[in-house]
Amino acid sequence: MDDNDDYGMGGLMDEPEDYYPPTPPPTMQTYTMRSGKPVKLHLVGASPTEAHVLWNGAKVISDYFEADPSRVEGKTVLELGAASGLPSLVAAILGAAKVVVTDYPDPELVSNMQKNIDECDETVEPRGRIAGVVDAMGFVWGRDAEPLLARLHPNEANNNNGGSSSSSSSSNGSCPARFDVLILADLLFRHKEHPDLIKTIRETLAVSRTSVAYVFFTSYRPWKRDLDMGFFDVAREAGFEVEQVEERRLDKPLFENDPGDLDVQKTVKGFEVRWPASAC
């Protein structure tokens, strides 16, 4: 017997080359704004954080901004769990003063968001404006928000003492700038993350009656709709005011042939989360 023959089994126990399924390739989709402007979006091929999907909540909140550009025009904007970053790009196109688009700090996700920023910049005049306004970075919900706030300049942002204009800042420089607008699109299905999302809202949303976190989502698993809605209970317990501002039924669900109530799967709801007057 050959001592190097692995007991006569040769390479029988070696894994074949196709043992593991290949990672799906990246994809690209085009979102068309009301104005007719196309926004091309690259998506990663696969992601444990579901960043490979262009979610309905992202599309509906983008249209919601375009219906009234004053919601983002001249304001500072932070998007959490952005995936392709569509709402952030639309906000920048509509005239936001500064946009920080974030997702989990995976190099591929951050690089993909930057790619979308760069390609959007090439289609908007003047060239360089979008790239100069939008920053892509990794962020884990609930972690120290200082790196996010550091992307703001005093003359671009509110301060946490309740300035009402995006051009206002702390007179003595002691209060870090915060964001006028937060975007949370289709994040609520991650029920265990609700407290961390609220923590990040508390630490990044300017303390002003005019500042708002827009939370748009679909209950893609209708039988867990109450758990999705539990996010707003956590928000209220943290002292925020919550108001529903949108409900839109789409022609078809995002995921064909999924179980559960079809009407629920086709419906996108939008809410505003704000600081109460007593906090401002």
C-alpha positions as CSV (number, residue, x, y, z in Angstrom):
1,M,0.0,0.0,0.0
2,D,1.2,3.5,-0.9
3,D,1.7,5.5,2.3
4,N,0.7,8.7,0.4
5,D,-2.6,7.2,-0.9
6,D,-4.8,8.3,2.0
7,Y,-5.8,4.8,2.7
8,G,-6.6,4.2,-0.9
9,M,-9.3,6.9,-1.0
10,G,-7.3,9.3,-3.2
11,G,-9.2,12.6,-3.4
12,L,-12.6,11.0,-2.6
13,M,-13.2,13.3,0.4
14,D,-12.2,16.5,-1.4
15,E,-15.0,19.0,-2.0
16,P,-15.9,19.3,-5.7
17,E,-15.3,22.7,-7.3
18,D,-19.0,23.4,-7.5
19,Y,-19.8,22.2,-3.9
20,Y,-20.7,25.7,-2.8
21,P,-23.2,27.7,-4.9
22,P,-21.5,30.7,-6.5
23,T,-22.3,34.2,-5.2
24,P,-24.9,35.8,-7.4
25,P,-23.5,38.6,-9.5
26,P,-24.2,42.2,-8.9
27,T,-27.3,43.7,-10.5
28,M,-28.4,47.1,-11.7
29,Q,-31.8,48.7,-11.7
30,T,-33.1,52.1,-12.9
31,Y,-35.5,54.2,-10.9
32,T,-37.3,56.9,-12.8
33,M,-38.2,60.1,-11.0
34,R,-41.4,62.0,-11.6
35,S,-39.3,64.5,-13.5
36,G,-38.4,61.7,-15.9
37,K,-34.8,61.7,-14.7
38,P,-33.4,58.1,-14.5
39,V,-31.3,57.1,-11.5
40,K,-29.2,54.1,-12.2
41,L,-28.5,51.9,-9.2
42,H,-25.9,49.2,-8.7
43,L,-26.8,46.5,-6.1
44,V,-24.5,43.9,-4.6
45,G,-25.1,40.3,-5.7
46,A,-25.8,39.0,-2.2
47,S,-25.9,40.4,1.3
48,P,-26.8,39.1,4.7
49,T,-28.2,42.5,5.5
50,E,-30.5,42.3,2.5
51,A,-28.7,45.2,0.8
52,H,-29.0,43.4,-2.6
53,V,-32.7,44.5,-2.9
54,L,-34.1,47.8,-4.1
55,W,-36.9,48.0,-1.5
56,N,-40.3,49.4,-2.1
57,G,-40.0,51.7,0.9
58,A,-36.9,53.3,-0.7
59,K,-38.8,53.9,-3.9
60,V,-41.9,55.3,-2.3
61,I,-40.0,57.7,0.1
62,S,-38.0,58.9,-2.9
63,D,-41.2,59.8,-4.7
64,Y,-42.6,61.3,-1.4
65,F,-39.6,63.7,-1.4
66,E,-40.1,64.6,-5.0
67,A,-43.7,65.4,-4.4
68,D,-42.6,68.1,-2.0
69,P,-38.9,68.9,-2.5
70,S,-39.0,71.3,0.5
71,R,-38.8,68.1,2.7
72,V,-35.1,67.8,1.8
73,E,-34.1,70.9,-0.1
74,G,-31.4,72.9,1.7
75,K,-31.4,70.3,4.6
76,T,-28.9,67.9,6.0
77,V,-29.9,64.2,5.6
78,L,-28.8,60.9,7.1
79,E,-29.9,57.6,5.7
80,L,-29.6,54.4,7.7
81,G,-29.5,50.9,6.2
82,A,-29.4,52.5,2.7
83,A,-28.4,49.6,0.4
84,S,-28.2,51.3,-3.0
85,G,-28.9,54.7,-1.4
86,L,-31.7,55.7,-3.7
87,P,-33.5,58.1,-1.3
88,S,-30.2,59.8,-0.5
89,L,-29.4,60.3,-4.1
90,V,-32.9,61.7,-4.8
91,A,-32.5,64.0,-1.8
92,A,-29.2,65.3,-3.2
93,I,-30.7,65.8,-6.7
94,L,-33.6,67.8,-5.1
95,G,-31.1,70.1,-3.4
96,A,-30.2,68.7,0.0
97,A,-27.3,70.7,1.6
98,K,-25.5,67.5,2.9
99,V,-26.3,63.8,2.7
100,V,-24.6,61.0,4.6
101,V,-25.7,57.6,3.3
102,T,-24.8,54.6,5.5
103,D,-25.1,50.8,5.6
104,Y,-23.3,48.1,7.5
105,P,-19.6,48.7,7.4
106,D,-18.8,46.0,4.8
107,P,-16.3,47.3,2.2
108,E,-18.3,45.9,-0.7
109,L,-21.5,47.7,0.5
110,V,-19.8,51.0,1.1
111,S,-17.9,50.8,-2.2
112,N,-21.2,50.0,-4.0
113,M,-22.9,53.1,-2.4
114,Q,-19.9,55.2,-3.5
115,K,-20.2,53.8,-7.0
116,N,-23.8,54.9,-7.2
117,I,-22.9,58.4,-5.9
118,D,-20.1,58.7,-8.6
119,E,-22.4,57.6,-11.4
120,C,-25.2,59.9,-10.3
121,D,-22.8,62.8,-10.2
122,E,-22.0,62.2,-13.8
123,T,-25.6,62.8,-14.8
124,V,-26.4,65.9,-12.7
125,E,-25.2,69.5,-13.6
126,P,-23.0,71.0,-12.4
127,R,-20.7,68.0,-12.3
128,G,-19.2,67.5,-8.9
129,R,-22.2,68.7,-7.0
130,I,-23.6,65.3,-6.0
131,A,-20.2,63.9,-5.2
132,G,-19.5,67.0,-3.1
133,V,-22.8,66.7,-1.2
134,V,-23.1,63.0,-0.6
135,D,-20.8,60.9,1.7
136,A,-20.9,57.1,1.9
137,M,-19.8,55.4,5.1
138,G,-20.3,52.3,7.1
139,F,-22.3,52.4,10.4
140,V,-23.8,50.0,12.8
141,W,-27.1,51.1,14.4
142,G,-26.8,52.0,18.0
143,R,-23.0,52.6,17.9
144,D,-21.3,55.9,18.7
145,A,-22.8,58.5,16.3
146,E,-19.9,60.9,16.5
147,P,-18.4,59.7,13.2
148,L,-21.8,60.5,11.5
149,L,-22.0,63.9,13.1
150,A,-18.4,64.6,12.1
151,R,-19.5,64.6,8.5
152,L,-21.4,67.8,9.1
153,H,-20.0,71.3,9.0
154,P,-21.4,74.0,11.3
155,N,-22.7,76.1,8.4
156,E,-24.5,73.1,6.9
157,A,-26.4,71.8,9.9
158,N,-28.8,72.3,12.7
159,N,-27.5,72.1,16.2
160,N,-28.9,70.0,19.0
161,N,-30.3,73.0,20.8
162,G,-33.2,73.2,18.4
163,G,-32.1,75.5,15.5
164,S,-34.9,75.7,12.9
165,S,-32.7,76.3,9.8
166,S,-30.2,74.1,8.2
167,S,-27.8,77.0,8.1
168,S,-27.9,77.5,11.8
169,S,-25.2,76.4,14.2
170,S,-24.2,76.6,17.8
171,S,-23.0,80.0,18.7
172,N,-20.3,78.8,21.1
173,G,-19.4,75.7,19.1
174,S,-20.1,73.4,22.2
175,C,-23.0,71.5,20.6
176,P,-22.3,69.1,17.8
177,A,-24.3,69.6,14.6
178,R,-27.1,67.1,14.0
179,F,-29.2,66.2,11.0
180,D,-32.4,67.8,9.8
181,V,-33.8,64.7,8.2
182,L,-33.3,61.0,8.8
183,I,-34.3,58.3,6.4
184,L,-35.3,54.7,7.4
185,A,-36.6,52.8,4.5
186,D,-37.7,49.2,5.0
187,L,-35.7,48.5,8.2
188,L,-38.5,47.6,10.6
189,F,-38.4,43.8,9.9
190,R,-35.3,43.7,12.0
191,H,-37.3,43.7,15.2
192,K,-34.4,43.2,17.6
193,E,-32.7,46.2,16.2
194,H,-35.5,48.6,17.0
195,P,-33.9,49.9,20.2
196,D,-30.6,50.6,18.4
197,L,-32.4,52.4,15.6
198,I,-34.1,54.6,18.1
199,K,-30.8,55.2,20.0
200,T,-29.3,56.4,16.7
201,I,-32.3,58.7,16.0
202,R,-31.9,60.2,19.5
203,E,-28.2,60.9,18.9
204,T,-28.4,62.2,15.3
205,L,-31.7,64.0,14.8
206,A,-31.5,67.8,15.5
207,V,-33.7,68.7,18.5
208,S,-36.1,70.9,16.6
209,R,-39.8,70.7,15.7
210,T,-38.8,71.0,12.0
211,S,-36.5,68.0,12.2
212,V,-38.0,64.7,11.2
213,A,-37.1,61.0,10.8
214,Y,-39.1,59.5,7.9
215,V,-39.8,55.8,8.4
216,F,-41.3,54.1,5.4
217,F,-41.8,50.3,5.2
218,T,-43.9,47.4,4.1
219,S,-44.7,44.4,6.3
220,Y,-43.3,41.8,3.9
221,R,-44.2,39.1,6.4
222,P,-47.8,40.1,7.1
223,W,-48.1,37.8,10.1
224,K,-45.3,39.9,11.8
225,R,-47.0,43.2,11.1
226,D,-47.5,43.9,14.8
227,L,-43.8,43.3,15.5
228,D,-42.9,45.8,12.7
229,M,-45.3,48.4,14.2
230,G,-43.7,47.8,17.6
231,F,-40.9,50.1,16.4
232,F,-43.2,53.1,17.0
233,D,-44.0,51.9,20.5
234,V,-40.3,52.0,21.2
235,A,-40.1,55.5,19.6
236,R,-42.9,56.8,21.8
237,E,-41.4,55.3,24.9
238,A,-38.2,57.2,24.0
239,G,-40.2,60.5,24.0
240,F,-40.8,60.9,20.3
241,E,-44.1,61.9,18.6
242,V,-45.2,59.6,15.8
243,E,-47.6,60.4,12.9
244,Q,-48.6,58.4,9.8
245,V,-48.3,60.6,6.7
246,E,-48.5,58.1,3.8
247,E,-50.1,54.8,2.8
248,R,-49.7,53.7,-0.8
249,R,-50.8,50.4,-2.3
250,L,-48.6,49.3,-5.2
251,D,-49.7,47.2,-8.2
252,K,-47.8,44.1,-7.0
253,P,-45.7,42.9,-4.1
254,L,-41.9,43.1,-4.2
255,F,-41.6,39.3,-3.7
256,E,-43.9,37.2,-5.9
257,N,-45.5,34.1,-4.5
258,D,-44.6,35.0,-0.9
259,P,-47.1,33.7,1.7
260,G,-49.4,36.0,3.6
261,D,-52.0,38.7,2.9
262,L,-51.2,40.1,-0.6
263,D,-52.7,43.5,0.1
264,V,-50.4,43.9,3.1
265,Q,-47.4,42.9,1.0
266,K,-48.3,45.6,-1.6
267,T,-48.8,48.4,0.9
268,V,-46.1,50.9,1.9
269,K,-46.7,53.0,5.0
270,G,-44.9,56.2,5.9
271,F,-44.5,57.7,9.3
272,E,-42.8,60.9,10.7
273,V,-41.0,60.6,14.0
274,R,-40.3,64.0,15.7
275,W,-39.1,65.5,18.9
276,P,-42.0,66.8,21.1
277,A,-42.3,70.5,21.6
278,S,-41.3,70.1,25.2
279,A,-37.8,68.9,24.1
280,C,-37.1,71.8,21.7
